[in-house]
Amino acid sequence: MGFGTHVFSNFSLLAVCSVTTTSMLAAGRAAAVPGVRSRGRTFSKHLFPKNLRGALRNFSSGSENPYRECVRTLADPRGGEDKSYYSLEGLGETDKIQQLPYCVRVLLECAMRNCDGQAVREQDVSSILNWADQAGRSEVAFKPSRVIMQDMSGGPCLMDLAAMREAVAKLGKDANSVNPLVPVELVIDHSVIADRAGSHQALKINMEKEFERNKERFALFKWASQAFENLTVVPPGTGIIHQVNLEYLSRAVFEAKNSNLIYPDSMVGTDSHSTMVNGLGVVGWGVGGIEALSVILGQPITMPLPEVLGVHLKGELSQGVMSTDLVLQVVETLRKEGVVGKFVEFYGEGVKTLSLADRATVSNMAPEYGATMGYFSPDKVTMDYYRQTGREAGLVELSEKYLGSNLLLAGGESRINYSKILEIDLRSVVPCVSGPKRPHDRVVLSDLKKDFEACMDSDEGGFKGFARGKGWRDEAKGTDGLKHGDVVVASITSCTNTSNPSVMIGAGLVAKKAVERGLTVPKHIKTSLSPGSRVVGDYLSRSGLQEYLDDLGFHVAGYGCMTCVGNSGELEEKAMKAAQSEESPVLAGVLSGNRNFEARVHPLVSANYLASPPLVVAFALAGRVGIDVTSEPLVETENGPVYLQDIWPSPEEIRKAESSAVDSGRVRKLYEEALLGDNQWQGLPAPTGGIYKYDGESTYICPPPFLEGVSLKVPESKGDHKVEGVRCLLKFGDSITTDHISPVSRIPADSHAGRYLTSLGVQPKDFGSYGTRRGNAEVMVRGTFANLKLNNYLIQQTGPKTIHFPSNETLDIQTAAARYQDKDTPLMVIAGSEYGQGSARDWAAKGTALLGIRFVLAKSFERIHRSNLVGMGVVPLQFLNEDTADTLGLDGSEVFEVVIPSECCAGYEGVKITAKREDGDEIKFLVKLRLDTEPELQFFRHGGVMPYVMRQLASV
């Protein structure tokens, strides 16, 4: 069964425009700016100019930068030629600039430096300078300094570039001339699975299995590292992308190649938690791979100029309160405030009490509180961190000097006019967890027992219930004695927390005190530790605390995302039997992660709580979540009860252990060793040459099918865009995540994707995960909406099923979609609020498109997924005002007609929908077109990004 032969995508020709074509974003925006017109151009052979004169000339258009008179020079403390930079004060509006949030000042400098009158216009500079009046009203261009990718989302980008080189060769061009036009860094961290845990052999075995499963993908990455300029590949086993970015890759200031120009580091990343670098004072956020690829090719991101919420931090965290407790409170508070599409900037005296790692923890979870960024402006703590992590002393001194000279160093926050100010008193933060199904459902630690019991009492499911009813207390214990609330997964994992020495040292000290009291962890609990980098493993070992963590089963299982991203492996045998038994108790997981959506940690673990690393150890010892650990004993021993406070370390103990174990001098050395890769990486054979050669027998890396059926002819527009006969494939409530849409967890043998792989002769033990199969569209489309916890309102059961209309048969989602496609029936998804929240997964949009879904109608969207849908040619539509599917009386069985007027504008609120019921009654209503910028309208008119670029190329 094949899907979506009429659907474009994977953008394999997109990079052709880096040879000779029209600026795709300039063309889209020109329609809205009088006097600006797009024109063909050739990108410079070099990424950066050779001298200052070149720096003042836009590489793509050749035009002089209108802000060249704002360039100033700065003495380099390392000696040699003075450095040049675009001075914000050179605009002659110092008073106005000092009222701008620091993150907006970075956008302003970027617009000045890249202004060419086409892709980046003087109007952009003016709008940003007048941010107070223009926020939410203007759209601007942003050209980040670099792109960072993890392997799951970065792999498809590299496949796009590889395919583009092949296309360039077919056009008679020099394929080797196609390279990223900004620096790109790819960190391999999403592939390792906790197959083995609780063993000294865990790390070795898991890395061996990682290479076995991913050798084709890794060979692609290794090929790319020698084929493309401006690409750095960080080998597997080094660490988690965001911690590697924090400790090694980020720089406060960029030094242009072959030029004396300097400018702030800024970036976008193909992972939603790329915001972690905001804690280091670097402007950046997560994007889909579609947007990232356009940036790689030198295009700006066009976005609405965001509002900036100022969060004033007061006071200081109380003794015993961890940075995890702080970020979970921030997530809850800002979710309630509503910050989707906004920047958040933290300031105030409370900021000065937070370490750089604490700030990074808060910034990391910006996607969970809904913001585009969670920014801390650079200050002395920032500069000290650069020094502590082995950055070149002279460069750090230059960075501090530049940031201070250009109004980008913290100080004078009282003059800033934020869109709105919110206060958080750090003294009010208390120990807590979040769960059982969403990261913003914070639970005060002392309330966890009654909160879990309330979830069990609920007769319904949802985010705070398990549909068990109050009779659950009378149920017998499950198979082998496991009962509701018993912990079966306890994992110290995730970039959010494993980057922070205080919480990791704290976990080690809890383990030490527990072992010294003779405590152990029940054998049915799968315990694992996946440090954020080799640096963490080093200081845990040097401190002597790793041996105590080992005693409790928290051996190092791998250096990668692992359990946090769903790569938790199989449960221990006793837990697996209980989960699959007829009684099927509600089992629990506790992890120091950033996401706990249904079926993410493990498909059979229903209650998952986010907690600090020390609390993960504590709950592993207690063995259950239905406990008040603040007042009840964790464990009863022969020597009496042991309470949490008995094994909880003091701040002084943590500081003492941290100061003796964390050696800044070793950071650089550890990374230099890690970047060489281990013996497996060094010995991995990989293709050579400039063009990638596909293996026709591969089930991992296959040529993308997305361009089938797409012609070079622009679709004619004769009046309104009307789509008739639309059927609803799926109907959801609120908070559908990209985990629901495109899971990355293991592929079950009885799933659609599993059966397909079996038909190709692949054994179930070799299936791996959906994440590792992203290079195979046939597998990925079968994994779209394959989450076992999917709650489709069209049917009265959980799982990847739906109702096919008009037959009213209950079918697998993929089977129903294929049947609709056989009849050329366009499809729609109807949903509630926050549709597409979670990880930045391209395949959540690509799979949607391949299933034949033309529209997603929701109450609201998360930013990255909406953008990805647009890039794939799927039109996001949003209910107006208080309308929802329920208030309008839509049950999903209707036949829909969607009419988009031919002369609509970005964000148009007059899209007409008619829903016709079986009895002939009609429901008519208006919705908002969530094409938010002029370029997005251009993509829509062409059917998506890929057809647009391909047609632009054909017209040259």
Buried (B, 14 or more C-beta within 10 A) or exposed (E): EEBBEEBBBBBBBBBBBBBBBBBBBBBBBBBBBEEBEBEEBEBBEEBBBEEBEBBBBBBBBEEBBBBBEBBBEBEBBEEEEEBBBBBBBBBEBEEBBBBBBBBBBBBBBBBBBBBBBBBBBBBBBBBBBBBBEBBEEBBBBBBBBBBBBBBBBBBBBBBBBBBBBBBBBEEEBEBBEBBBBBBBBBBBBBBBBBBBBBBEEBBEBBBBBBBEBBBBBBBBBBBBBEBBEBBBBBBBBBBBBBBBBBBBBBBBBBBBEEBBBBBBBBBBBBBBBBBBBBBBBBBBBBBBBBBBBBBBBBBBBBBBBBBBBBBBBBBBBBEBBBBBBBBBBBBBBBBEBEBBBBBBBBBBEBBEBBBBBBBBBBBBBBBBBBBBBBBBBBBEBBBBBBEBBBBBEEBBBBBBBBBEBBBBBBEEBEEBBBBEEBEBEBEEBBBBBBBBBBBBBBBBBBBBBEBBBEBBBBEEBBBBBBEBEEEBEEEEEBBEEBBBBBBBBBBBBBBBBBBBBBBBBBBBBBBBBBBEBEBEBBEBBBBBBBBBBBBBBBBBEBBEBBBBBBBBBBBBBBBBBBBBBBBBBBBBEBBBBBBEEEBBBBBBBBBBBBBBBBBBBBBBBBBBBBBBBBBBBBBBBBBBBBBEBBEEBBBEEEEEEBBBEBBBBEBEBBBBBBEEBBBBEBBBEBBEEBBEBBEBBEEBEBBEEBBBEBEEEBBBBBBBBBBEEBEEEBEEEEEBBEBEEBBBBBBBBBBBBBBBBBBBBBBBBEBBBBEBBBEEEBEEEEBBBBBBBBBBBBBBBBBBBBBBBBBBBBBEEBBBBBBBBEEEEBBBBBBBBBBBBEEEBBBBBBBBBBBBBBBBBBBBBBBBBBBBBBBBBBBBBBBBBBBBBBBBBBBBBBBBEEBBBEEBEBBBBBBBBBBBBEEBEBBBEBBBBBBBBEEEEEBEBBBBBBBBBBBBBBBBBBBBBBBBBBBBBEEE
